[in-house]
């Protein structure tokens, strides 16, 4: 069972980004992958957060969604379309929609990014307000796929383990994680967080990242990786544009979950009580 993650350095020109993404998807299919994950904002990285409003597509219609459906169908490849700006009727801002297409080019699932990256980076003058150009989603998604249950998450979501636990309750074997991590946070936390979410849930994490310098001066960390259920990095690409592939072992994953049943041993949050104690 072979999967692929794709690393890109996307800019504000949609056609150029789609040309690059198409070539990389072809490379993933030629390498024998059954499913490939594109990075966050793969088709458009604007100069600021509000730029996404101008390129937003209607649900089910638009050049980026058409591209994903056509490439998946032509290559016989399941594709996670990173994120696409999709604006619902009546909303002023789009959602950051992670779209899963099956090997026949049909939309199999859509997840709207839950957690908005509204932060000021410690020790830096770098700050982001994703909510200026994006509406948050309102729920988690697990979809059937060749890898089994596939949870869909995006970038900043990786810092919220309760979201992954919620998906685990629905049953999932792998998680797609398209991302565009900043350089400071990527250097400090990216690998740690990706491997932690794999270990927490005994699940594969397919982390596809943006890398390099983008329009407006933003720099992203890269280090796309495929991590197995035991937290081992099977393959990675630290820098540059390209494709990472790895063979997964679902039998070993099932055996690990049987012998080390962390998911069934856990106590749900609603069963826990915290007692605050103070001493004079």
C-alpha positions as CSV (number, residue, x, y, z in Angstrom):
1,X,0.0,0.0,0.0
2,X,2.0,3.0,-1.3
3,X,1.1,6.6,-0.5
4,X,2.6,9.9,-1.6
5,X,2.9,13.5,-0.2
6,X,3.8,16.4,-2.4
7,X,5.9,19.4,-1.5
8,X,5.5,22.7,-3.4
9,X,6.5,26.3,-3.4
10,X,3.3,27.9,-4.6
11,X,2.8,31.5,-5.7
12,X,-0.1,33.7,-6.7
13,X,-0.3,32.4,-10.3
14,X,-2.9,29.6,-10.3
15,X,-2.1,28.2,-13.8
16,X,1.6,27.9,-13.0
17,X,0.8,26.2,-9.7
18,X,-1.6,23.7,-11.3
19,X,1.0,22.9,-13.9
20,X,3.5,22.0,-11.2
21,X,0.9,20.1,-9.2
22,X,-0.1,18.1,-12.2
23,X,3.5,17.1,-13.0
24,X,4.0,16.0,-9.4
25,X,0.8,14.0,-9.3
26,X,1.9,12.2,-12.4
27,X,5.2,11.4,-10.7
28,X,3.3,10.1,-7.6
29,X,1.1,7.8,-9.8
30,X,4.1,6.6,-11.8
31,X,5.8,5.6,-8.5
32,X,2.8,3.4,-7.7
33,X,1.0,5.5,-5.1
34,X,-2.7,4.8,-4.7
35,X,-3.3,8.1,-2.8
36,X,-1.4,11.4,-3.0
37,X,-1.7,14.5,-0.8
38,X,-1.0,18.1,-2.1
39,X,0.0,20.8,0.4
40,X,-2.1,23.6,1.8
41,X,-2.8,26.4,-0.6
42,X,-1.2,24.3,-3.4
43,X,-3.1,26.3,-6.2
44,X,-2.7,29.7,-4.7
45,X,-0.4,31.4,-2.2
46,X,-1.3,35.1,-2.2
47,X,0.6,38.0,-0.7
48,X,-1.8,38.2,2.2
49,X,-4.7,36.4,3.8
50,X,-7.4,38.5,2.1
51,X,-6.1,37.6,-1.4
52,X,-7.9,34.3,-1.2
53,X,-11.3,36.0,-1.3
54,X,-10.7,37.0,-4.9
55,X,-9.9,33.5,-6.2
56,X,-12.6,31.6,-4.2
57,X,-14.7,29.1,-6.1
58,X,-18.3,28.0,-5.7
59,X,-18.8,24.5,-4.2
60,X,-18.3,21.9,-7.0
61,X,-17.3,24.4,-9.7
62,X,-14.1,26.2,-10.7
63,X,-10.7,25.7,-12.3
64,X,-9.0,24.2,-9.2
65,X,-11.8,21.8,-8.4
66,X,-12.0,20.8,-12.1
67,X,-8.2,20.2,-12.2
68,X,-8.3,17.9,-9.1
69,X,-11.2,15.8,-10.5
70,X,-9.6,15.5,-14.0
71,X,-6.1,14.6,-12.6
72,X,-7.5,12.0,-10.2
73,X,-9.6,10.4,-13.0
74,X,-6.8,10.5,-15.6
75,X,-4.2,9.1,-13.3
76,X,-6.5,6.6,-11.5
77,X,-5.2,8.2,-8.3
78,X,-7.0,9.2,-5.1
79,X,-6.0,12.9,-4.4
80,X,-6.3,15.1,-1.4
81,X,-6.4,18.6,-2.8
82,X,-4.5,20.3,-0.1
83,X,-6.8,23.3,0.5
84,X,-9.0,25.1,-2.0
85,X,-10.8,28.4,-1.3
86,X,-14.5,27.5,-1.5
87,X,-17.1,30.2,-0.8
88,X,-20.6,29.1,0.2
89,X,-23.6,31.2,-1.1
90,X,-24.2,34.2,1.1
91,X,-20.8,34.1,2.9
92,X,-18.3,36.9,2.5
93,X,-15.2,34.8,3.1
94,X,-14.4,31.3,1.7
95,X,-13.6,28.2,3.6
96,X,-10.2,26.5,3.4
97,X,-11.6,23.2,2.0
98,X,-9.5,20.1,1.9
99,X,-11.1,18.0,-0.9
100,X,-10.7,14.2,-1.4
101,X,-11.2,12.9,-4.9
102,X,-11.4,9.2,-5.7
103,X,-9.7,7.5,-8.6
104,X,-12.7,8.1,-10.8
105,X,-12.5,11.9,-10.2
106,X,-15.5,12.0,-7.9
107,X,-15.6,14.2,-4.8
108,X,-15.4,11.7,-1.9
109,X,-15.2,14.1,1.0
110,X,-14.7,17.7,2.0
111,X,-13.3,19.0,5.2
112,X,-13.2,22.7,6.0
113,X,-10.3,23.8,8.2
114,X,-11.4,24.3,11.8
115,X,-8.6,26.2,13.4
116,X,-7.7,29.6,12.0
117,X,-4.0,30.6,12.3
118,X,-4.5,33.9,14.1
119,X,-1.1,34.3,15.9
120,X,1.9,36.5,16.6
121,X,5.0,34.4,16.6
122,X,7.0,34.6,19.9
123,X,10.4,36.3,19.5
124,X,9.5,37.6,16.0
125,X,7.6,40.4,14.3
126,X,5.9,37.8,12.1
127,X,2.1,37.7,12.6
128,X,-0.8,36.1,10.8
129,X,-4.6,36.6,10.7
130,X,-6.0,33.8,8.7
131,X,-9.6,34.6,9.7
132,X,-9.4,37.9,7.7
133,X,-9.7,35.8,4.5
134,X,-11.2,32.5,5.7
135,X,-14.2,31.2,7.5
136,X,-13.6,28.3,9.9
137,X,-15.3,24.9,9.5
138,X,-17.5,23.3,12.1
139,X,-16.7,19.6,12.2
140,X,-14.3,16.8,11.6
141,X,-14.3,14.4,8.7
142,X,-13.3,10.7,8.3
143,X,-13.7,9.2,4.8
144,X,-13.3,5.8,3.2
145,X,-10.2,5.5,1.1
146,X,-7.7,2.9,-0.2
147,X,-5.8,3.4,3.1
148,X,-8.9,2.7,5.2
149,X,-10.5,5.4,7.2
150,X,-8.8,8.7,6.2
151,X,-9.1,11.6,8.6
152,X,-8.8,15.1,7.0
153,X,-6.9,17.8,8.8
154,X,-5.0,21.0,7.8
155,X,-1.8,22.6,9.1
156,X,-2.6,24.4,12.4
157,X,-5.1,21.7,13.3
158,X,-2.1,19.5,14.2
159,X,-1.7,21.5,17.5
160,X,-5.1,20.4,18.7
161,X,-5.0,16.7,19.7
162,X,-8.6,16.7,20.8
163,X,-9.6,17.0,17.1
164,X,-7.7,13.9,16.2
165,X,-9.3,12.0,19.2
166,X,-12.7,13.0,17.9
167,X,-11.8,11.5,14.5
168,X,-10.4,8.4,16.2
169,X,-13.8,7.8,17.7
170,X,-15.2,7.5,14.2
171,X,-12.4,5.1,13.3
172,X,-9.5,6.1,11.1
173,X,-6.2,4.5,10.0
174,X,-4.5,7.5,8.4
175,X,-4.6,11.3,8.4
176,X,-3.9,13.7,5.6
177,X,-2.2,16.9,6.8
178,X,-1.6,19.5,4.1
179,X,0.3,22.4,5.6
180,X,2.2,25.7,5.1
181,X,4.1,25.9,8.4
182,X,6.2,29.0,9.0
183,X,10.0,28.6,9.3
184,X,10.2,29.5,13.1
185,X,7.3,27.2,14.1
186,X,8.4,24.5,11.6
187,X,11.9,24.4,13.0
188,X,10.6,24.2,16.6
189,X,7.6,22.0,16.3
190,X,6.7,20.5,12.9
191,X,8.3,17.0,13.2
192,X,7.4,16.8,16.9
193,X,3.7,17.5,16.3
194,X,3.4,15.2,13.2
195,X,5.0,12.3,15.0
196,X,3.0,12.9,18.2
197,X,-0.4,12.8,16.3
198,X,0.7,9.5,14.8
199,X,1.7,8.0,18.1
200,X,-1.4,9.4,19.9
201,X,-3.7,7.5,17.6
202,X,-1.5,4.7,16.2
203,X,-2.3,6.2,12.8
204,X,-0.4,7.0,9.7
205,X,0.2,10.8,9.1
206,X,0.6,12.0,5.5
207,X,2.1,15.5,5.9
208,X,2.4,17.5,2.7
209,X,4.0,20.9,3.1
210,X,4.8,24.1,1.4
211,X,8.5,25.0,1.2
212,X,10.6,28.1,0.4
213,X,9.9,31.8,-0.2
214,X,6.5,32.9,-1.5
215,X,5.0,36.2,-2.8
216,X,5.0,38.9,-0.1
217,X,8.1,37.5,1.6
218,X,6.5,34.6,3.5
219,X,8.8,31.6,4.0
220,X,7.6,28.1,4.8
221,X,9.4,25.3,6.4
222,X,8.8,22.2,4.2
223,X,9.9,18.8,5.5
224,X,7.1,16.9,4.0
225,X,7.0,13.4,5.5
226,X,5.1,10.2,5.8
227,X,5.0,8.8,9.4
228,X,3.8,5.4,10.3
229,X,1.5,4.3,13.2
230,X,4.5,3.9,15.5
231,X,5.8,7.4,14.9
232,X,8.6,6.4,12.6
233,X,9.4,8.7,9.7
234,X,9.2,6.4,6.6
235,X,10.2,9.0,4.1
236,X,10.7,12.8,4.0
237,X,11.7,15.7,1.8
238,X,13.2,18.5,3.9
239,X,13.7,21.1,1.1
240,X,12.8,21.6,-2.5
241,X,9.8,20.8,-4.6
242,X,9.1,17.1,-5.2
243,X,7.3,13.9,-4.2
244,X,7.8,11.6,-1.2
245,X,6.5,8.0,-1.4
246,X,6.4,5.2,1.2
247,X,4.9,1.8,1.5
248,X,2.5,1.4,4.4
249,X,1.9,-1.8,6.4
250,X,-1.8,-2.0,7.5
251,X,-1.3,-5.5,8.9
252,X,1.5,-4.3,11.3
253,X,-0.8,-1.3,12.2
254,X,-3.7,-3.6,13.1
255,X,-1.4,-5.8,15.1
256,X,0.0,-2.8,17.0
257,X,-3.5,-1.6,17.8
258,X,-4.4,-5.1,19.0
259,X,-1.4,-5.5,21.3
260,X,-1.1,-1.9,22.4
261,X,-4.8,-0.8,22.7
262,X,-4.2,2.9,23.6
263,X,-7.4,3.9,21.8
264,X,-9.7,1.6,23.8
265,X,-7.8,2.1,27.1
266,X,-8.3,5.8,27.2
267,X,-10.8,7.5,29.5
268,X,-13.0,10.0,27.6
269,X,-12.8,13.6,28.7
270,X,-16.4,13.5,30.0
271,X,-15.4,10.8,32.5
272,X,-12.6,12.8,34.0
273,X,-12.8,15.1,37.0
274,X,-10.1,17.5,38.0
275,X,-9.6,18.4,41.7
276,X,-7.8,21.6,42.5
277,X,-5.9,21.5,45.7
278,X,-4.2,24.4,47.5
279,X,-2.0,24.4,50.5
280,X,-1.7,27.2,53.0
